[in-house]
Amino acid sequence: MSDSPETLHNGLTYADAGVDIDAGDLLIEHIKPLAKSTARPGSEPSLGGFGALFDLKAAGFVDPLIVTTTDGVGTKLKIAIETGRHDGVGIDLVAMCVNDLLAQGAEPLLFLDYYATGKLDIDAARSVIAGIAEGCLQAGCALVGGETAEMPGMYSGGDYDLAGFSLGALERGHALPYLERQNAGDIIIGLASSGPHSNGYSLIRKVVEKSGLSWEDAAPFAPGRTLAEALMEPTRIYIKPVLPLMKAGLIKGAAHITGGGLIENPPRCIAKGLEASFDWNAWPLPPVFQWLGEVGGISDHELRRTFNCGVGFMLIVSPENVEATLEGLLGAGETAFVCGQLV
């Protein structure tokens, strides 16, 4: 028996359940030009299909291996939500994935995002995805798709969460680290971070609570900026200055300094029988970490195993390649310095 018009009119809709399909469609229209701006050889960013194709041959690879990474932004999102500063977290999302690819020696090729929320705020979502597109431009990879999920009951108010997935490639035989080539006396070069990046924000939020400051108060460690502005500084993306050095064969190993800081990340790229010996006086501890340590009463060891402490990415090179590596990094606008050696 067919439904009467009255039955249809009184029936529940998806909107009644809290999911606005029209808002989702409108967001996709906003995203399309952002995705198109990230196009690169091998990709064809066109949203709306069930998957995305990538032509490795068109990207210049001969005998490639595929490398994949996935990550999120963590509780840094809580500050974004509380302050309405949504643009930078998209860059964070891309950075956390593509910097991991770089640590393997891979070139980032494409990126997809997952945006989940209780109630879709088109302006906030567009700001986030504009940041993702900017991160992709910085990394040289294409934003080829993603998923926006509106899930009332799973997330409250304006809360949202992000996850990212990136695919990269490298030629066979060129995957880092080159463990068999590493020796005691090899030099560690650090690349400066832009701040805490996207790690340790559960502890950062505890320190801010202890300090009694609000997000809009002046940051004690960053003159002229609010606490929110200073702590929401996006994660640095290291692809463009570092990848050419890797392709030139100058780098024996690399580490993205994320959760676990300078204690737990370096061993992931160092051969058995060797370890990183840092000269902790080789670079100044940035003011943000000094402030976190002082206000939070955080020990040096805890700082070093939680935060990057000013080194967002590290490279392992032979002593004879230090000058060429530093010259390449400094010439590309990076702040880079010798910060230790393998022992």
DOZAMAR-521071 format. One line per field, with one value per residue (C-alpha): residue number from 0; residue in three letters; chain; x, y, z. Coordinates in steps of 0.1 Angstrom, whole numbers, m for minus. Layout:
N
num: c(NUM  ...) $
residu: c(Ala  ...) $
chaine: c(A  ...) $
xx: c(X  ...) $
yy: c(Y  ...) $
zz: c(Z  ...) $
END
This chain:
343
num: c(0  1  2  3  4  5  6  7  8  9  10  11  12  13  14  15  16  17  18  19  20  21  22  23  24  25  26  27  28  29  30  31  32  33  34  35  36  37  38  39  40  41  42  43  44  45  46  47  48  49  50  51  52  53  54  55  56  57  58  59  60  61  62  63  64  65  66  67  68  69  70  71  72  73  74  75  76  77  78  79  80  81  82  83  84  85  86  87  88  89  90  91  92  93  94  95  96  97  98  99  100  101  102  103  104  105  106  107  108  109  110  111  112  113  114  115  116  117  118  119  120  121  122  123  124  125  126  127  128  129  130  131  132  133  134  135  136  137  138  139  140  141  142  143  144  145  146  147  148  149  150  151  152  153  154  155  156  157  158  159  160  161  162  163  164  165  166  167  168  169  170  171  172  173  174  175  176  177  178  179  180  181  182  183  184  185  186  187  188  189  190  191  192  193  194  195  196  197  198  199  200  201  202  203  204  205  206  207  208  209  210  211  212  213  214  215  216  217  218  219  220  221  222  223  224  225  226  227  228  229  230  231  232  233  234  235  236  237  238  239  240  241  242  243  244  245  246  247  248  249  250  251  252  253  254  255  256  257  258  259  260  261  262  263  264  265  266  267  268  269  270  271  272  273  274  275  276  277  278  279  280  281  282  283  284  285  286  287  288  289  290  291  292  293  294  295  296  297  298  299  300  301  302  303  304  305  306  307  308  309  310  311  312  313  314  315  316  317  318  319  320  321  322  323  324  325  326  327  328  329  330  331  332  333  334  335  336  337  338  339  340  341  342) $
residu: c(Met  Ser  Asp  Ser  Pro  Glu  Thr  Leu  His  Asn  Gly  Leu  Thr  Tyr  Ala  Asp  Ala  Gly  Val  Asp  Ile  Asp  Ala  Gly  Asp  Leu  Leu  Ile  Glu  His  Ile  Lys  Pro  Leu  Ala  Lys  Ser  Thr  Ala  Arg  Pro  Gly  Ser  Glu  Pro  Ser  Leu  Gly  Gly  Phe  Gly  Ala  Leu  Phe  Asp  Leu  Lys  Ala  Ala  Gly  Phe  Val  Asp  Pro  Leu  Ile  Val  Thr  Thr  Thr  Asp  Gly  Val  Gly  Thr  Lys  Leu  Lys  Ile  Ala  Ile  Glu  Thr  Gly  Arg  His  Asp  Gly  Val  Gly  Ile  Asp  Leu  Val  Ala  Met  Cys  Val  Asn  Asp  Leu  Leu  Ala  Gln  Gly  Ala  Glu  Pro  Leu  Leu  Phe  Leu  Asp  Tyr  Tyr  Ala  Thr  Gly  Lys  Leu  Asp  Ile  Asp  Ala  Ala  Arg  Ser  Val  Ile  Ala  Gly  Ile  Ala  Glu  Gly  Cys  Leu  Gln  Ala  Gly  Cys  Ala  Leu  Val  Gly  Gly  Glu  Thr  Ala  Glu  Met  Pro  Gly  Met  Tyr  Ser  Gly  Gly  Asp  Tyr  Asp  Leu  Ala  Gly  Phe  Ser  Leu  Gly  Ala  Leu  Glu  Arg  Gly  His  Ala  Leu  Pro  Tyr  Leu  Glu  Arg  Gln  Asn  Ala  Gly  Asp  Ile  Ile  Ile  Gly  Leu  Ala  Ser  Ser  Gly  Pro  His  Ser  Asn  Gly  Tyr  Ser  Leu  Ile  Arg  Lys  Val  Val  Glu  Lys  Ser  Gly  Leu  Ser  Trp  Glu  Asp  Ala  Ala  Pro  Phe  Ala  Pro  Gly  Arg  Thr  Leu  Ala  Glu  Ala  Leu  Met  Glu  Pro  Thr  Arg  Ile  Tyr  Ile  Lys  Pro  Val  Leu  Pro  Leu  Met  Lys  Ala  Gly  Leu  Ile  Lys  Gly  Ala  Ala  His  Ile  Thr  Gly  Gly  Gly  Leu  Ile  Glu  Asn  Pro  Pro  Arg  Cys  Ile  Ala  Lys  Gly  Leu  Glu  Ala  Ser  Phe  Asp  Trp  Asn  Ala  Trp  Pro  Leu  Pro  Pro  Val  Phe  Gln  Trp  Leu  Gly  Glu  Val  Gly  Gly  Ile  Ser  Asp  His  Glu  Leu  Arg  Arg  Thr  Phe  Asn  Cys  Gly  Val  Gly  Phe  Met  Leu  Ile  Val  Ser  Pro  Glu  Asn  Val  Glu  Ala  Thr  Leu  Glu  Gly  Leu  Leu  Gly  Ala  Gly  Glu  Thr  Ala  Phe  Val  Cys  Gly  Gln  Leu  Val) $
chaine: c(A  A  A  A  A  A  A  A  A  A  A  A  A  A  A  A  A  A  A  A  A  A  A  A  A  A  A  A  A  A  A  A  A  A  A  A  A  A  A  A  A  A  A  A  A  A  A  A  A  A  A  A  A  A  A  A  A  A  A  A  A  A  A  A  A  A  A  A  A  A  A  A  A  A  A  A  A  A  A  A  A  A  A  A  A  A  A  A  A  A  A  A  A  A  A  A  A  A  A  A  A  A  A  A  A  A  A  A  A  A  A  A  A  A  A  A  A  A  A  A  A  A  A  A  A  A  A  A  A  A  A  A  A  A  A  A  A  A  A  A  A  A  A  A  A  A  A  A  A  A  A  A  A  A  A  A  A  A  A  A  A  A  A  A  A  A  A  A  A  A  A  A  A  A  A  A  A  A  A  A  A  A  A  A  A  A  A  A  A  A  A  A  A  A  A  A  A  A  A  A  A  A  A  A  A  A  A  A  A  A  A  A  A  A  A  A  A  A  A  A  A  A  A  A  A  A  A  A  A  A  A  A  A  A  A  A  A  A  A  A  A  A  A  A  A  A  A  A  A  A  A  A  A  A  A  A  A  A  A  A  A  A  A  A  A  A  A  A  A  A  A  A  A  A  A  A  A  A  A  A  A  A  A  A  A  A  A  A  A  A  A  A  A  A  A  A  A  A  A  A  A  A  A  A  A  A  A  A  A  A  A  A  A  A  A  A  A  A  A  A  A  A  A  A  A  A  A  A  A  A  A  A  A  A  A  A  A  A  A  A  A  A  A) $
xx: c(0  14  21  m4  9  m1  20  49  46  45  75  109  137  175  174  150  178  203  220  218  225  221  248  271  265  272  305  316  310  332  359  361  382  405  412  417  444  465  467  501  515  499  467  433  416  379  356  325  337  341  379  409  433  470  494  529  544  532  547  581  586  602  602  584  575  544  546  515  509  479  476  454  459  450  438  451  417  402  419  407  371  372  387  372  407  402  424  458  448  443  480  488  469  488  521  518  513  537  566  563  565  596  613  611  625  592  577  541  517  482  462  427  410  382  362  337  313  281  266  282  293  301  323  344  347  357  384  398  398  413  441  444  447  474  493  491  505  534  540  535  508  473  441  421  392  380  349  327  306  278  271  248  251  288  301  285  281  307  331  348  377  402  421  444  458  487  503  539  564  601  623  631  663  660  639  653  670  702  710  739  756  755  786  796  806  778  763  728  714  682  656  638  602  576  565  550  536  507  521  517  486  469  498  499  462  469  497  475  448  474  487  452  455  427  433  430  455  489  513  541  566  555  553  524  505  477  482  459  477  511  500  480  511  508  533  562  562  598  592  605  639  647  635  661  689  676  674  710  720  732  709  714  684  657  632  600  600  564  549  578  600  637  639  617  617  655  660  634  660  692  711  713  744  743  724  719  740  725  744  716  735  737  705  684  653  625  606  573  590  608  574  557  586  586  548  542  572  581  615  640  636  598  600  624  602  569  578  601  620  627  638  609  629  663  687  717  746  782  807  818  783  774  785  765  734  734  740  710  687  698  695  659  651  652  668  692  720  743  728  746  762  758  778) $
yy: c(0  34  61  90  125  131  101  113  148  135  111  117  131  129  166  157  134  162  156  183  168  202  217  189  194  231  224  202  231  253  226  220  250  244  209  220  245  216  196  182  159  125  137  149  163  161  156  135  101  70  71  90  78  87  81  73  73  109  119  108  75  45  17  31  19  33  48  56  75  86  109  135  168  157  179  210  209  218  252  257  249  271  301  298  296  268  277  265  230  220  227  207  177  176  183  154  130  143  149  112  104  125  106  75  95  96  124  132  127  128  136  128  141  129  156  144  166  167  196  208  244  253  283  264  234  255  272  238  225  257  250  215  228  252  224  204  233  236  198  196  170  169  171  144  138  131  125  148  130  147  125  140  122  112  148  176  213  225  198  181  157  154  125  126  100  107  86  91  72  67  48  12  11  46  41  58  51  37  18  m1  32  48  51  65  101  108  142  151  183  198  218  244  238  266  257  226  216  192  173  175  197  177  188  223  228  217  242  270  261  262  296  312  328  329  321  358  370  382  352  357  341  358  396  410  377  362  329  313  328  317  281  276  283  256  227  233  213  203  186  212  221  185  162  175  167  132  126  138  111  133  120  86  89  113  116  136  148  142  126  111  142  140  109  84  95  95  57  50  60  49  16  m10  m4  34  61  98  120  155  186  203  236  237  256  278  262  283  306  286  255  276  290  255  241  269  273  235  225  201  185  187  150  153  183  163  132  152  181  188  214  235  206  196  174  158  145  121  129  120  146  153  162  185  217  209  199  230  251  236  240  276  285  272  295  269  275  245  236  208  195  162  130  93  74) $
zz: c(0  m10  15  15  12  48  59  40  54  90  85  100  78  82  91  120  132  132  98  72  38  21  43  34  m3  1  18  m11  m35  m12  m12  m49  m58  m28  m40  m76  m64  m51  m84  m93  m120  m116  m99  m110  m79  m87  m57  m59  m70  m48  m51  m65  m91  m92  m121  m107  m141  m148  m115  m128  m109  m127  m101  m71  m37  m21  15  35  67  88  118  135  154  189  216  199  184  217  216  180  190  222  204  169  153  128  99  111  123  86  81  113  99  67  84  108  79  52  76  85  48  46  74  51  22  4  m17  m7  m36  m24  8  21  52  75  93  119  139  157  139  106  108  72  80  105  82  53  74  84  48  35  59  46  11  22  39  7  m13  11  8  m30  m27  m41  m19  m38  m15  20  41  61  87  107  137  163  196  189  193  213  204  179  187  157  151  122  107  77  53  29  2  m10  m32  m36  m60  m50  m29  m17  15  46  70  55  87  72  62  96  118  151  145  120  126  137  121  136  118  139  149  149  184  200  166  173  203  240  240  268  290  275  284  319  322  308  334  361  349  353  319  293  256  247  274  262  258  284  260  227  228  208  205  225  242  216  187  200  209  176  154  127  124  101  68  59  25  0  17  27  m1  m26  m1  3  m35  m37  m13  15  42  60  83  94  122  126  162  173  205  224  216  213  235  217  181  171  178  151  124  140  135  163  184  179  196  194  217  217  226  246  245  207  204  227  242  226  250  248  262  289  299  299  320  345  350  349  370  342  344  315  308  307  284  260  259  254  232  202  223  192  168  146  123  124  98  101  77  73  86  51  40  69  50  19  39  60  29  12  43  50  14  14  44  71  106  108  131  142  175  182  168  168  194) $
END
